[in-house]
Amino acid sequence: MAQQRGNDYGTASIEVLTVPNAAPEEWEEFKQKMADIWMGYEVDGAELNARPHWAKEWHGLKVGDKSMEQYMKEIAYKDEIVRGWTLDELRNRIYFLRATSVETSPLPGLINRITTHYNPSILPTWSLQQLLFRSTPSPAAADGNPKAIPPRYLQVVTLPDYPNDTLVAITPTAPNSSTDDDDDEDDETTKKPSATVISIPAGPSTDEFTQLLLTKFGPLWQRRRAVAVIEGSAMEVGGFRVRAGELRTDVGAAQMVRGVIAEVSHVGQSADAEEERDGEGMARAFWDGLGVEGAREFRGGEVGKSDDGFGNVRLWGQVLMLNDLYQRN
């Protein structure tokens, strides 16, 4: 999805700037006139596959009688865009880069790529925490199979998009499913039932709830692990927000960096709902443009659809539950 991919005649990248106090209507008119010229170049009678930079100002422009969003979908990236994602699925994608050793972290390299490729606006730091519980194994069934009833998982999560709340997500037992030495939480291709999510006020209420789980409800829920991102970096580039930080787990009294977790969100505004639905691949293309290799990708569409406003909570919960994120190569 990078702009230079598949260009037989090479790539020329041109950026046009203006002063901050330029009249908005004149700037919009000028952008459209420049787009008309650049998108009309031909070679041997065929128009070049000209494409705008994903992180620049292309919203609202037209190519002929098509909106830029339609042009990107139907012409510029018609082979790359093979299915339609909804806006909710596109707005948030999460990427994980594993740390190759205890001493090294991929975070400085990732931040350097972003600041080298773009001129980001720096946002306040962010953090997240997850405390994961697993239901106590059931007594052995009559046939002697101690795993006849799959476990449930309870997560107590704090996320930057919910600064005043703590989220509690419970994954229900899936009928006719089975577990195999905890592999059920590692297989990201298995369709799991959607978690039930509630919110409780952050602060004392959260502390009391966590203590209840650790003490009074100890026979029902076993603590598995705690993970956190502390003072992660956040930037905004064009219509995208990037949050990245070191994912740490508790190992005794210390914390170990397992890798870098990054969230890419498309926060730009489209002209109408139809153009929003046609905005396939924007967050993915932005990440691809950084040239970061070896990252695992997770998208909102993998956790099912929901209209309760907690879709992103379920996505984060799914990612943070995967055991293999916390294993060394």
Secondary structure, 3 states (H helix, E strand, C coil): CCCCCCCCCCCCCCCCCCCCCCCHHHHHHHHHHHHHHHCCCEECCEECCCCCCCCCCCCCCEECCEEHHHHHHHHHCCCCCCCCCCHHHHHEEEEEEECCCCCCCCHHHHHHHHHHHCCCEEEEEEEEEEEEEEECCCCCCCCCCCCCCCCCEEEEEECCCCCCEEEEEEECCCCCCCCCCCHHHCCCCCCCCCCEEEEEECCHHHHHHHHHHHCCCCCCEEEEEEEEEEEEEEEEECCEEEEEEEEEEEECCEEEEEEEEEEEEECCCCCCHHHHHCCCCHHHHHHHCCCCCCCEEEEHHHHCCCCCCCHHHHHHHHHHHCHHHHCCC
